[in-house]
Amino acid sequence: MSHHTTRSPLAPKRRHLPAALLALSAACLGLMAPTSHAQSNYPTKPIRLIVPFTPGGVTDTSGRLIAEQLSKRLGQQVVVDNKPGASGNIGTQMVTAAEPDGYTLLLGFDGTLVINPHVFAKVGYDTVKDLAPIGKIGDAVLILVSHPGFQAKTLKDVIALSKSQPGGLSYGTSGTGGTPHIAGELLKMRTGANLVHIPYKGGGQAMTDVLGGNIPLVYTAIAGAIPHVKSGKLHAVAVSSAQRAPSLPEVPTFIENGVADFDINSWVGLLGPAKMPKAIVDKLNAELNVVLQDPEVRERLSGMGITATPGSSEKFGEDIKRDLARFGTVVKAANIKAD
């Protein structure tokens, strides 16, 4: 009786399995190679930086400075493309709809990204879901200033005087729903101050009115106020940053004046469309941080009232989520709606 072993019908296939797997792996690598190669070589063509505002403002000027410096670092031109409209919503929406390949970026602004979603009925984008944070460029300190003839000099005096006036005290800002307006409303909520918001069509007009003594107070970005404070044409009441501003070190903070956790800055940063490859986000973040550590760049930003804030893309993303939540609370409580 001869003994022969019955082979499983699977046996021949099992012998060839490693070869088949190798072939499949090679095919997958072949598919992956162009993508990873494109990412490692990035950028291979000019990058468009959409600024969702008209040329000439602080946001636009800071964006142009960063574009100029990144062009040098990346070896490709970063071209600024101004797309104003609907308080920044139009340009922002254009970026969210762009290909997430790193060739269309957004100059993000706190007003557009963390305030507009609460004050407009519809903005056309979801700040968290539709955008990929790359890095924050810097914080613009806000300041409360008064006409020098105004009797209340300290923040405590301003709050006390506002409560004693039946009609309250007027404060001007660059417009409804801007960061200075939100900061003013938060100050009212925290202190019970009787402040009445007067929106202007830009910070310049508000500044003209306080200089002329037409309104007692203006809440504004520090850059526009520095020359007037230094010349004595305006009195600085307080700054709303966590620490005193290097450009006006003699001016106390709101926190020093007893308003706890009152750290509100306007900010500007770099973002791209959601689903941008992490390798590209990381490369842009690293290059941005090198630019922001350059003493000349820091000095030029400081001249615009912006303190450079190098950091990770994750930290910028956390800051955006935090501001979205806290500004949403203020907007709802004060019932702020876009004009």
C-alpha positions as CSV (number, residue, x, y, z in Angstrom):
1,M,0.0,0.0,0.0
2,S,1.6,3.1,-1.1
3,H,1.4,6.2,1.1
4,H,0.9,9.5,-0.7
5,T,0.1,12.8,0.9
6,T,-2.9,14.7,-0.3
7,R,-1.9,18.3,-1.0
8,S,-4.3,21.1,-0.1
9,P,-5.5,22.9,-3.2
10,L,-4.4,26.1,-1.5
11,A,-0.8,24.9,-1.2
12,P,0.5,26.1,-4.7
13,K,-1.0,29.5,-4.2
14,R,0.5,29.8,-0.7
15,R,4.0,29.3,-2.2
16,H,3.5,32.3,-4.5
17,L,1.9,34.6,-1.9
18,P,5.1,36.5,-1.0
19,A,5.8,37.3,-4.6
20,A,2.3,38.5,-5.1
21,L,2.5,40.7,-2.0
22,L,5.8,42.2,-3.3
23,A,4.2,43.0,-6.6
24,L,1.3,44.7,-4.9
25,S,3.6,46.7,-2.6
26,A,5.6,47.9,-5.5
27,A,2.4,49.0,-7.3
28,C,1.3,50.9,-4.2
29,L,4.7,52.6,-3.9
30,G,4.5,53.5,-7.5
31,L,1.1,55.2,-6.8
32,M,2.4,57.0,-3.7
33,A,5.6,58.2,-5.2
34,P,4.4,61.1,-7.3
35,T,2.4,62.5,-4.3
36,S,5.2,62.3,-1.8
37,H,7.7,63.5,-4.4
38,A,5.4,66.6,-5.1
39,Q,5.2,67.3,-1.4
40,S,9.0,67.0,-0.7
41,N,9.7,69.3,-3.7
42,Y,7.1,71.8,-2.6
43,P,6.8,74.5,-3.8
44,T,7.5,74.1,-7.5
45,K,5.5,77.2,-8.7
46,P,4.3,80.5,-7.3
47,I,1.9,80.5,-4.3
48,R,-1.1,82.8,-4.1
49,L,-1.8,84.4,-0.8
50,I,-5.4,85.7,-0.7
51,V,-5.8,88.8,1.6
52,P,-9.6,89.2,2.0
53,F,-9.3,93.0,2.4
54,T,-8.4,96.1,0.3
55,P,-4.7,97.0,0.0
56,G,-3.2,99.4,2.6
57,G,-4.5,98.4,6.0
58,V,-2.4,96.8,8.7
59,T,-3.7,93.3,7.9
60,D,-2.7,93.7,4.2
61,T,0.7,95.3,5.1
62,S,1.6,92.5,7.5
63,G,0.6,90.0,4.8
64,R,2.8,91.6,2.2
65,L,5.8,91.6,4.6
66,I,5.3,87.9,5.3
67,A,4.8,87.1,1.6
68,E,8.0,88.9,0.7
69,Q,10.0,87.0,3.3
70,L,8.5,83.6,2.5
71,S,9.3,84.1,-1.2
72,K,13.0,84.4,-0.2
73,R,12.8,81.3,2.0
74,L,10.8,79.1,-0.3
75,G,12.5,80.0,-3.6
76,Q,9.1,80.7,-5.2
77,Q,7.1,83.9,-5.4
78,V,4.3,84.3,-2.8
79,V,1.9,86.6,-4.6
80,V,-0.6,88.7,-2.6
81,D,-4.1,88.7,-4.1
82,N,-6.5,91.2,-2.5
83,K,-10.1,89.8,-2.6
84,P,-12.1,92.2,-0.4
85,G,-15.9,92.0,0.3
86,A,-18.4,91.1,3.0
87,S,-16.0,91.9,5.9
88,G,-13.4,89.3,4.6
89,N,-16.0,86.5,4.0
90,I,-15.6,86.5,0.2
91,G,-11.8,86.0,0.1
92,T,-11.9,83.5,2.9
93,Q,-14.6,81.4,1.1
94,M,-12.4,81.4,-2.0
95,V,-9.6,79.7,-0.1
96,T,-11.9,77.1,1.4
97,A,-13.0,76.1,-2.1
98,A,-9.4,76.0,-3.5
99,E,-7.4,72.8,-4.1
100,P,-5.6,71.8,-0.9
101,D,-2.2,71.6,-2.6
102,G,-0.5,74.4,-0.7
103,Y,-0.6,76.9,-3.7
104,T,-3.6,78.9,-2.4
105,L,-3.2,80.3,1.1
106,L,-5.2,82.7,3.3
107,L,-4.2,85.6,5.4
108,G,-6.5,85.0,8.3
109,F,-7.8,87.7,10.6
110,D,-9.6,87.2,13.9
111,G,-12.5,89.4,12.8
112,T,-13.2,87.2,9.8
113,L,-12.5,83.8,11.3
114,V,-13.8,83.9,14.9
115,I,-16.3,86.9,15.0
116,N,-18.0,86.9,11.5
117,P,-19.4,83.3,12.0
118,H,-21.3,84.7,15.0
119,V,-22.5,88.1,13.7
120,F,-23.4,87.2,10.1
121,A,-26.4,85.0,9.3
122,K,-24.3,83.1,6.8
123,V,-20.6,83.4,6.0
124,G,-20.2,80.5,3.5
125,Y,-17.5,78.6,5.4
126,D,-16.8,76.7,8.7
127,T,-13.6,78.2,10.2
128,V,-12.7,74.9,11.9
129,K,-13.7,72.3,9.3
130,D,-12.9,74.2,6.1
131,L,-9.4,75.6,6.9
132,A,-6.0,74.2,7.9
133,P,-4.1,76.5,10.4
134,I,-0.5,76.9,9.4
135,G,0.7,79.4,12.0
136,K,-0.1,82.7,13.7
137,I,1.9,85.7,12.5
138,G,1.2,87.9,15.4
139,D,-1.0,89.7,17.9
140,A,-2.1,93.3,17.5
141,V,-2.7,94.9,20.9
142,L,-5.9,96.8,21.4
143,I,-6.0,100.0,23.4
144,L,-8.7,102.2,25.0
145,V,-7.9,105.9,24.5
146,S,-9.6,109.1,25.5
147,H,-9.5,112.8,24.5
148,P,-7.0,114.6,26.9
149,G,-9.8,116.9,28.1
150,F,-12.0,114.0,29.2
151,Q,-12.1,114.0,33.1
152,A,-11.8,110.2,33.7
153,K,-8.1,109.3,33.4
154,T,-7.9,105.7,34.8
155,L,-10.1,102.7,33.8
156,K,-11.7,102.7,37.3
157,D,-12.6,106.4,36.8
158,V,-14.1,105.6,33.3
159,I,-16.2,102.8,34.7
160,A,-17.4,104.8,37.7
161,L,-18.3,107.8,35.5
162,S,-20.1,105.6,33.0
163,K,-22.3,104.2,35.8
164,S,-23.1,107.7,37.0
165,Q,-24.3,108.9,33.6
166,P,-27.9,108.1,32.7
167,G,-27.1,107.9,29.0
168,G,-23.7,106.1,29.6
169,L,-20.4,106.9,27.9
170,S,-19.9,106.6,24.2
171,Y,-16.9,104.7,22.8
172,G,-16.1,104.6,19.1
173,T,-14.6,101.6,17.1
174,S,-13.8,100.7,13.5
175,G,-17.2,99.1,13.1
176,T,-19.9,96.7,14.3
177,G,-18.6,93.2,15.1
178,G,-14.8,94.1,15.0
179,T,-12.5,92.9,17.8
180,P,-12.6,96.4,19.5
181,H,-16.4,96.2,19.6
182,I,-16.3,92.7,21.1
183,A,-13.7,93.9,23.6
184,G,-15.9,96.8,24.6
185,E,-18.9,94.6,25.1
186,L,-16.8,92.1,27.1
187,L,-15.6,95.0,29.3
188,K,-19.3,96.0,29.9
189,M,-20.2,92.4,30.8
190,R,-17.2,92.0,33.2
191,T,-17.5,95.4,35.0
192,G,-21.1,96.6,34.6
193,A,-19.8,99.7,32.8
194,N,-22.5,101.7,31.0
195,L,-20.8,102.1,27.7
196,V,-22.5,102.9,24.4
197,H,-21.0,101.6,21.2
198,I,-20.6,104.1,18.3
199,P,-19.5,102.2,15.1
200,Y,-17.5,104.0,12.4
201,K,-16.7,102.9,8.9
202,G,-13.0,102.4,9.9
203,G,-10.6,103.1,12.7
204,G,-9.4,106.3,11.1
205,Q,-12.8,108.0,11.3
206,A,-13.2,107.0,15.0
207,M,-9.7,108.4,15.7
208,T,-10.6,111.8,14.0
209,D,-13.7,112.1,16.2
210,V,-11.9,111.4,19.5
211,L,-9.0,113.8,18.5
212,G,-11.6,116.5,17.8
213,G,-13.4,115.9,21.1
214,N,-16.6,114.7,19.5
215,I,-16.6,111.4,21.4
216,P,-14.8,110.7,24.7
217,L,-13.4,107.3,24.1
218,V,-12.1,105.0,21.3
219,Y,-11.2,101.4,21.4
220,T,-8.7,100.7,18.6
221,A,-5.6,98.8,17.5
222,I,-2.5,100.3,19.1
223,A,-0.7,101.1,15.9
224,G,-3.0,103.9,14.9
225,A,-3.0,105.4,18.5
226,I,0.8,105.3,19.3
227,P,1.8,108.6,17.6
228,H,-1.2,110.5,19.2
229,V,-0.5,109.1,22.7
230,K,3.2,110.0,22.4
231,S,2.4,113.5,21.2
232,G,-0.1,114.0,24.1
233,K,-3.1,114.5,21.7
234,L,-4.7,111.4,23.2
235,H,-4.7,109.8,26.7
236,A,-4.1,106.1,26.9
237,V,-6.4,104.4,29.5
238,A,-5.4,100.7,29.2
239,V,-4.2,98.0,26.8
240,S,-6.0,94.7,26.6
241,S,-3.0,92.4,26.2
242,A,-1.8,90.1,29.0
243,Q,1.4,92.1,29.4
244,R,2.1,95.8,28.8
245,A,2.8,96.7,25.2
246,P,6.5,97.2,24.4
247,S,5.6,100.2,22.2
248,L,3.8,101.9,25.1
249,P,5.4,100.4,28.3
250,E,3.9,103.1,30.6
251,V,0.3,102.2,29.8
252,P,-1.2,99.7,32.3
253,T,-3.2,96.6,31.2
254,F,-6.9,96.0,31.9
255,I,-5.8,93.0,34.0
256,E,-3.6,95.4,36.2
257,N,-6.7,97.5,36.5
258,G,-8.6,94.7,38.1
259,V,-10.4,93.2,35.1
260,A,-9.4,89.5,35.5
261,D,-8.5,87.4,32.4
262,F,-9.0,90.3,30.1
263,D,-6.6,89.3,27.4
264,I,-8.0,90.2,24.0
265,N,-5.9,90.9,21.0
266,S,-6.6,91.2,17.3
267,W,-4.5,88.7,15.4
268,V,-3.4,87.7,12.0
269,G,-2.2,84.3,10.7
270,L,-1.6,82.0,7.8
271,L,-4.1,79.2,6.8
272,G,-4.8,77.0,3.8
273,P,-7.8,74.9,2.7
274,A,-8.7,71.9,4.9
275,K,-7.1,68.6,3.9
276,M,-3.7,70.2,3.0
277,P,-1.0,67.5,3.4
278,K,0.6,67.6,6.8
279,A,4.1,67.7,5.2
280,I,3.2,71.0,3.4
281,V,1.6,72.5,6.5
282,D,4.7,71.6,8.5
283,K,7.1,73.0,5.9
284,L,5.2,76.3,5.7
285,N,5.0,76.5,9.5
286,A,8.7,75.9,9.9
287,E,9.6,78.6,7.3
288,L,7.1,81.1,8.8
289,N,8.6,80.6,12.2
290,V,12.1,81.3,10.8
291,V,10.8,84.5,9.3
292,L,9.1,85.6,12.5
293,Q,12.3,85.1,14.5
294,D,14.2,87.5,12.2
295,P,14.9,90.7,14.2
296,E,14.2,93.0,11.2
297,V,10.8,91.3,10.5
298,R,9.9,91.6,14.2
299,E,10.8,95.3,14.2
300,R,8.7,95.9,11.1
301,L,5.7,94.1,12.5
302,S,6.1,96.0,15.8
303,G,5.9,99.2,13.8
304,M,2.4,98.0,12.7
305,G,1.5,97.3,16.3
306,I,1.9,93.6,15.8
307,T,3.9,91.4,18.2
308,A,5.4,88.4,16.3
309,T,4.2,85.0,17.7
310,P,6.1,82.1,16.3
311,G,4.5,78.7,17.3
312,S,3.1,75.4,16.1
313,S,0.1,75.0,13.7
314,E,-1.6,73.0,16.5
315,K,-1.3,75.9,18.9
316,F,-2.8,78.3,16.3
317,G,-5.7,75.9,15.8
318,E,-6.3,75.8,19.6
319,D,-6.3,79.6,19.7
320,I,-8.8,79.8,16.9
321,K,-11.2,77.3,18.6
322,R,-10.8,79.2,22.0
323,D,-11.6,82.6,20.4
324,L,-14.5,81.2,18.4
325,A,-16.1,79.9,21.7
326,R,-15.5,83.0,23.9
327,F,-16.4,85.6,21.2
328,G,-19.5,83.6,20.4
329,T,-20.6,84.0,24.0
330,V,-20.1,87.9,23.9
331,V,-21.8,88.3,20.5
332,K,-24.8,86.3,21.7
333,A,-25.1,88.2,25.1
334,A,-24.7,91.6,23.4
335,N,-27.0,90.6,20.5
336,I,-24.4,91.9,17.9
337,K,-25.5,91.5,14.3
338,A,-23.7,92.6,11.1
339,D,-25.1,95.7,9.4
